[in-house]
């Protein structure tokens, strides 16, 4: 059994993004870490082109069959990919694995020691997301709804810490923790994976909260390894500030630009997502940036003119 691997759940609509991700995976994979790619059985032939020594293509049906056919609040695809991620350990192909998404991109060399504290224990990604809580746009759109769902998980687990530590994605799952979660919680409640995702669709928080409650493995906390750009507003501001992938690579092994933005393809410098139909980029964001940079440009021009006049006056007075 492999000590550490990546797990990617995808489908044919994301083929181009998967190709870009796997290309970056091959480029920066210094320790020959293995990647397991899961897709629908009838789409395996599409993704078999990526199979190789370090990539294995699996059918999602081989992981779990008890999945959603419909749901009134979320798409079945969104819910089911969470089931596959949290149940993948049961195939016993690897002891620890990081779940990655097809809109991710590796941006610098990575090694097993980036993910594993030692040969048995993975690092645990835990954050409070205070910056997102304080962010006026994220708070307005997502914070309270997400917080409510996380409280449901804590109530189910009877775990109510003062500080709510979890992560949005790209957690490193330990099969030891997931086995404990199934045997010591799910089976006692007579829950299936479908049941827990139906309660709250945050698979990483089920894992994180259970780990903190059970201490099934020692917890060695690190910050996220992938820079996730949650909102278009954030993406705009990063681009305006001149942030390049090389800048992000100083702190992260990868970047994720949400591919659900619209017509864009999830590339870091893809600006097609910001056309006039993207109404969730509120007018005040555009106006604020426009006013700021217009004022900045104006004041720079004035400063340059003043300095030029000063040099002219000094020369005339000689």
Residue pairs with C-beta under 8 A, 6 or more apart in sequence:
1 92
1 93
1 94
1 95
2 34
2 93
2 94
2 95
3 94
3 95
3 96
3 112
3 116
3 119
3 120
4 33
4 94
4 95
4 96
4 97
4 98
4 112
4 115
4 116
4 122
4 172
5 33
5 34
5 35
5 36
5 93
5 94
5 96
5 97
5 98
6 25
6 33
6 34
6 35
6 36
6 97
6 98
6 99
6 100
7 35
7 36
7 38
7 85
7 88
7 97
7 98
7 99
7 100
7 173
8 18
8 21
8 35
8 36
8 37
8 38
8 99
8 100
8 101
8 102
9 38
9 39
9 60
9 81
9 84
9 85
9 99
10 17
10 18
10 37
10 38
10 39
10 47
10 102
11 39
11 40
11 43
11 77
12 39
12 40
12 43
12 46
12 47
14 102
14 103
14 259
15 46
15 47
16 265
17 102
17 103
17 259
17 265
17 266
18 37
18 47
18 50
18 102
19 50
20 105
20 267
21 100
21 102
21 103
21 104
21 105
21 106
22 35
22 50
22 55
24 105
24 106
24 107
24 254
25 35
25 55
25 106
26 54
27 106
28 106
28 107
28 108
28 109
28 110
28 253
29 54
29 106
29 110
30 109
30 110
30 111
31 110
31 111
31 112
32 53
32 54
33 54
33 110
33 112
34 54
34 55
34 56
34 94
35 54
35 55
35 56
36 55
36 56
36 58
36 88
36 93
36 94
36 97
37 47
37 50
37 55
37 56
37 57
37 58
38 57
38 58
38 59
38 60
38 63
38 84
38 88
39 46
39 47
39 57
39 58
39 59
39 60
40 59
40 60
40 61
41 59
41 60
41 61
44 57
44 59
47 57
48 57
50 57
51 57
56 93
58 91
60 80
60 84
62 91
63 84
63 87
63 88
63 90
63 91
64 83
64 84
64 87
64 90
64 193
66 83
66 192
66 193
66 194
67 76
67 79
67 80
67 83
67 84
67 194
68 76
68 79
68 80
68 83
68 194
68 197
68 198
69 76
70 76
71 79
71 198
74 201
78 201
79 197
79 198
79 201
82 197
82 201
82 202
82 203
83 193
83 194
83 197
83 203
85 99
85 173
85 203
86 173
86 178
86 193
86 196
86 197
86 203
86 206
86 207
87 193
88 97
88 173
89 97
89 173
89 175
89 178
89 179
92 175
94 175
95 120
95 174
95 175
95 176
96 115
96 116
96 122
96 172
96 173
96 174
96 175
97 172
97 173
98 115
98 170
98 171
98 172
98 173
98 225
99 169
99 170
99 171
99 173
99 204
100 170
100 226
100 254
101 169
101 170
101 256
102 259
103 256
103 257
103 258
103 259
103 266
104 170
104 226
104 254
104 255
104 256
105 245
105 254
105 255
105 256
105 268
106 253
106 254
107 245
107 246
107 248
107 249
107 252
107 253
107 254
107 255
108 249
108 252
108 253
110 253
110 254
114 225
114 253
115 122
115 123
115 172
115 225
116 122
116 123
116 172
117 123
117 218
117 220
121 174
121 217
121 218
121 220
122 172
122 173
122 174
122 217
123 172
123 220
123 221
123 222
124 171
124 172
124 208
124 211
124 219
124 220
124 221
124 222
125 167
125 170
125 171
125 172
125 221
125 222
125 223
125 224
125 225
126 165
126 166
126 167
126 208
126 212
126 219
126 221
127 165
127 166
127 167
127 223
127 224
128 163
128 164
128 165
129 168
132 138
132 139
132 142
132 143
132 230
133 139
133 143
135 231
135 234
137 231
137 233
137 282
137 285
138 230
138 231
141 231
141 280
142 230
146 202
147 164
149 200
149 201
149 202
149 205
150 164
150 166
150 200
150 202
150 205
150 209
152 199
152 200
153 199
153 200
153 202
153 205
153 206
153 209
154 160
154 161
154 164
154 209
156 189
156 196
156 199
156 200
157 185
157 209
157 210
157 213
158 213
159 209
159 210
159 212
159 213
161 212
165 208
165 212
166 202
166 204
166 205
166 208
166 209
167 204
167 205
167 208
167 224
168 204
168 224
168 228
168 230
169 204
169 226
169 228
169 256
170 224
170 225
170 226
170 228
170 256
171 204
171 207
171 208
173 207
174 211
174 216
174 217
176 216
176 217
177 207
177 210
177 211
177 214
177 216
177 217
178 207
180 210
180 214
180 216
181 206
181 207
181 210
181 214
181 216
184 214
185 191
185 210
186 192
186 193
186 195
186 196
189 195
196 206
197 203
200 206
210 216
211 217
211 219
212 219
224 252
225 252
225 253
225 254
226 252
226 253
226 254
226 255
226 256
227 248
227 251
227 252
227 254
227 255
227 256
228 256
228 258
229 235
229 238
229 255
229 256
229 257
229 258
230 258
231 258
232 261
232 273
232 274
232 278
232 280
232 281
233 281
233 282
233 285
235 257
235 261
235 273
236 274
236 281
236 285
236 289
237 289
239 269
239 271
240 289
240 293
245 255
245 268
248 255
255 268
257 264
257 266
257 267
257 268
257 270
258 266
259 265
259 266
261 273
261 278
262 273
262 275
262 277
262 278
263 272
263 273
263 275
264 270
264 271
264 272
264 273
265 272
274 281
